[in-house]
Amino acid sequence: MLDLPPELWLRIISFIPDESLVRLVGVNLLFYSAALDTRYSTIYVQKVGTKAEKLFERLRDPVPAGRVRKLIFRPHVSPAEAARAARPTSPTSTSSRIRRILQRKQPEPVTVVRLVELLRLAFPVLVNLRSFEVEAWDMTQDLRGFFREAWTAFGQNLEAISIGGRPENFRHFVESQPHIPNCRSFNLQFTHEVDTMANSAVVGILVDCVAPYINSIAPQLTMLKIWSWSTLDLSALFAHLGSFPLLSEFHLRAPFNKAFTDPAGLTRLLETNSSSLERVELRLNQTNTGMDKHSEGNLGDWLLSHKDHPEVMKDLKILRLYPTNLDSGFQAVLTYLERSPNLQVLAIKDRYLYIDEIEMLITPLSARSTADGEGLQHLRLNVRLWSAELFELFAEKLPGLHSLSLYVGGSSPDRAASERFFSTLRESEACRSWKLHDIGIWQGGQEIPSTAMKELAQCIPAVQSFWGNGHMFGDERFYEAGFTSI
């Protein structure tokens, strides 16, 4: 073994891919430590089975457990597995009794309850845990004891918490009296089984339980994320939320037509906390609207109503938004951009734009964009067509743009059209001098061919990276450069 200084070994290790590093655990002590950190720094369990069971048993050992920084527990039970677990064991025939005797020799199937109990045993040695995420959709037991043991073991160290489940799960969470004084990021994800609880009971949990708890930790939060995958009306929850003096990041994803019969509380949250908010994501795509864009009228009207609230979306650094397919929603976006001239990241989701709309969109941001890297850094758009004129528009209006992600509608162009496109683009002085570093283009739900990407890079010589991965090789894809994984 070479006798090298530790600093040099660490430098070598930094260039080794994670999947290779974990196989080099026996090289020396530095590799051993780095491999364990890589293997155990993030624990992600989704499937209920023997693999998860063995992992949680391994985490009872303080050596790997002390490496865990992030724990994601999303036990998912398939409908087929749930049906088998609920199937009654009533037959009394001789063949049935013999079958049960033989089955006793087989190992018992791993259940969610089993994994929860094993995880509880590992809690005391998770001494360096900083992020704790639990999705309780398939956890039917009372979780108050589970949560209490978590707070006792590592609650004071947590910086981020994410809880997903039914309204009853959130009541268990709050009643466990979380002690999380250092938590800065709080994430709630709702599902709602309409038949299991009366609407009045659900509203009661939101108003009397969830909202007071969020308000109690509001002074320490810098990020709040609320997602709803259901028809649950969140209006009452937002109506009872107070101010968040340190909040810089807010993420909301819910069907507007179901989740906000009264969006006044949501407007107030955006307005009251505008002085600290820098990063906002609003994914309020409506459900069951079909192809009728006019059914989005309530969402478009709400977005446009912010013209009368001058503090909403003011001085943002990052904006990620679905603006509807209506003119009202598009006009609202233009208002937001005028209020945030120093925006660094913009993602317009799920609305395919024409080139004239794109020009209107980026014009408010072009004044501060310079070839020295000032102004907008990352842009993600859905476009109806990609053309040489579109790229020239980007190059001229946004000379300092660092990365560009485009999702193109329609089918790929034929060979003749593609040749015309690249021929025109190669002659563009604006594109040849453009400082764009990274680009990713998708069409028809998949990345365009690598040959087309390389031709595109030849037309824009500054490009050094595809799809946000830092280089122009390999298969890794980052679909929205500039956005943290949340």
Secondary structure, DSSP 8 states (H G I E B T S, - for coil): -----HHHHHHHHTTS-HHHHGGGTTS-HHHHHHHHHHHHSEEEEEE-SHHHHHHHHHTTSHHHHTT--EEEEEEE--HHHHHHHH------SHHHHHHHHHHTTS-----HHHHHHHHHHHGGG-TT--EEEEE-TT--S--HHHHHHHHHHHGGG-SEEEEEE-HHHHHHHHHT----TT--EEEEEE---TTTS-HHHHHHHIIIIIHHHHHHHGGG-SEEEEEE-SS---HHHHHT----TT--EEEEE--HHHH-SSTHHHHHHHHHTTTT--EEEEE---SS-TT-GGGGHHHHHHHHGGGG-TTTT-S-SEEEE---SSHHHHHHHHHHHHH-TT--EEEEEEEEE-HHHHHHHHHHHHTT--TTS-S--EEEEEES---HHHHHHHHHH-TT--EEEEEE-S----HHHHHHHHHHHHT-HHHHT----EEEEEETTEE--HHHHHHHHHHSTT--EETTSSSSSSS---SSTT----
